[in-house]
């Protein structure tokens, strides 16, 4: 496979994730869309690392950091969503402006 195919797959995944972030109202689905965007970035980082044949494998190292960041984001994000759901009985993002108070 060529690098162009990996870039197209990464761009398609990123576009689907961006569409999900923009259009979804449920906070859990927004978090899933952000994870999809991070997976697209990882695909591009690893493909560029392989294409450039970097001796330090910096693209793969950055991908590992992004995976760790994504795991932390999921843990904290789900905790925030659960607290909002306990207080409001809904995970709808449109109702979050009611918390300004």
Protein Blocks (a to p, Z undefined) as FASTA:
>chain_A
ZZklmmmmmmmmmmmmmmmmmmpmbfklmmmmmmmmmmmmmmmmmmmmmmnopaklmmmm
mmmmmmmmmmmmmmmmmmmmmmmmmmnopabfklmmmmnZZ
